[in-house]
Amino acid sequence: MDEIVRNIAVYALPVLFAITLHEAAHAYAARYFGDNTAYAQGRMTLNPISHIDLFGTIIIPVALYLTSGFVFGYAKPVPVQFGNLRNPKRDMAWVALAGPLANFVMAVMWLIFAVVLTAMDVSEDFPHKVAQAGIVTNLLIFAFNLFPLPPLDGGRVVTSMLPHGLAFKFAKIEPYGFFILLALLYFNLLAFWVQPVMWLGAQAVKLIATPFTFFLT
């Protein structure tokens, strides 16, 4: 039980930041490209309460962790009326990418924070663990959401890139996307996508953070 409490304490702040900025980035991008739906509903905010789904963000992840050690969850989806976008087919990709890109930027910031802790000779273990949790959490959300299956962000990007006829057929998968995703998770098949994308993301994060690590170490 003590280990569970410690893990929750380490991951609580990184997870809250990760889901909040991810969803807020979607809302900001949607408004930028012409759709004010999320903004009007108060979703373009850094208040995590606005983005937390009681079941998807709290109950399901905690129950899964306690019963199986496996964690899966989701935030409250940001409402986007794609027809309101100035160029719906093109702009839906940018709105979709805004969330994962926000997580990528956060992974960079958490790495810089970890470097600062080391440079300042912070000996306490807890902040170092939180920084590492921030990196891993954001890279995981980044990779997971880029999986090319609607309604995930990667599925929106693929829909945007396909010709109209194929895009229409591909979008029809969306009602079944959640169940397909659960099956892929259950059989651990999603790892064949998530792990390589996380690795590539980690290399890019390290590369971008290199100037900071050079001057701070």
N, C-alpha and C positions, 0 to 999 in steps of 0.2 A: 504493500500500500504506500509506503514511504517513497518508493521509486516512482510510482504513478504520480504522486503529488509533485515530486521534483520535476518529472518530465512535463507535467502540465504547466508548472511555474516557468520552465525554460521556454516552452513553445507558445505560451499564451500571447505575449506581446508581438512576436514575429508573425503569428497567424492573424492576429487582429489587424496589424498594419498591412499584411499581404492581401487579405480579402477586401479591406476598406479601400485601399488605393486602386486595386484591380477594378472594383465596381465603379468607383468614382471616375476612373479614367475612361471607362466605357461611356458614362454619362456625359463627361466633358467632351469627348470626341463626337458623340451623337449631336450635342448642341452646336458644336463647331461646324458640323456638316449640315445643319439645318433642322434637326429634330429636337424640340424642347420638351418632349414627353417626360424623360427622366428628370430633367431640371425642374419641371413643374411639380413632380411628385417628391421633390426633396432628396433625390438620389445623387445629385452632384455635390456631395458633402464628404468631409473627412470624419464625420461622426459614425463610428462603427455600428451603433445601434440601428441606423437606417439601412444597413446592408446585411445584418444578421438574420438568418432564418432559424426559428426556434428548433425545428427538427433537423434541417440540413446542416446547420453550423454547430449545434450543441448536442442535441440528444443522440442523433445517429452516430457521429464520430466517437462520442464518449462510450456509448453502448458497445460499439464494435471494438473499441480499444480494450475495454474491460473484459469482453467475452472471447476475443480472438487475437488481440494485438494488432489487428489490421485496422487501418483508419481510412475512411472515405467520407467526404462531406461536400457541402456546397453552400454558397451564399445565396441571398435572395436575388434572382436575376434582375438586371436593369432593363426596364421596359423601353424598347426602341421601336418606333414606327418607321420602318425602312422606307415606306412610300413618301415620308416627309423629307428625306435626305435629298440634297440638290441633285445628286446623281446616284440613285439608290443602289444599282448593281456594283458600281465602283466603290462608293463610300462605305458600303456595309463591311468591306474588307478592312478599311481603316478603323472603323468603330470596333470591329472584332479584335484587331491587333492591338488596340490601345491598352487592353487589360493585361495581356502577357508582356507587353513592352514595359508597363509599369512595374511588373514583378521583376523583370530583368534589371531595370534601373535600381530597384530596391536591393537586389542581390549585390549589385556593385556597391551600394552605400553600406550594406552590412559588412562587406569585405573590408572596405575602408575603415569602418568602425573597429573591426577586429585588428587591423594594422595599427590603428591609433592606440588601442589597449595595450598592444605589445610594445609600442614605442614609449608609452608612458609607464612601462614596467608594472602594470596592474597585475597583482598576484592572485587576487580572488578568482576562483574558478567560474563562478556563476556568470559574470558578464561575457566571458569568452564562450561559454556554452550557448548563451543567448545569441551572440553574433553568429556562431556556426549554424544555429537553428534558423536564423534569419536567412542565411545564404541557401541552405538546403530547402527550406520551405518555399522560398520564392522561385528557386530553380524547378522545384517539383510542380508548382502551380503553373509556371511558365510552360514546361514541357507537356503537362497533362492537358492544358487548355488548347494547345496547338495541334492536338490529335485531330486528324481530318474527318471528323464525324459530327454532323449536326445533332444537337444544337451547340456543341462546343465551338469555341472561337475558330479553331482550325477548320471546322466544317463550314462556317460562314465564309472564310477566306476562299476555300475551294469553290463554294457556290458562286462567289463573286468572279472567280477566274474562268469558270467553265462557260462555254457558249450557252445562249439562252435555253435551248431545248434540253441540253444535258443538265444545266443548272436546275431547271424545273423538276426533272426526274430525280436528281440527287437530293433536292430539298425535301422530297416526299419521304425520305428516310427519317426525318426529324421526329415524328411521333414515336418511332421505335428506338431512337438513339439512346435513350436512357437505359433501356433493357439490354441493348447490344453492349453498352458500356459496362453494365453490371456483369454480363457474361464474360467479357474480356478480362475484367478485374478478377472474377472468381477463378478463372482458369490461368490467371497470371500471364496472359498473352499481351496485356498492355505494356508490360515491362520491356518488351522488345522495341517499343517506341520511346517510352519515357526515359529509360536509362541512357540510350545514345544521345537523345536530345538534351538531357540534363548535362551529360559530359561535354557536349559541344558548347552549351550555354556557360558551363563553368570555365571552359578555356577562354571564351570571349570575355567573361567577367574579369578573369585574371589579367587578360591583355589590356582591357580598358583601365583597370585599377593600377597597372604597372607604374605610371608616373607618380601616383600618390605613394605607393609602397616604396618607390626609389627615394623619395624625399623624406619619408617618415621613418625609414629604417636605416 
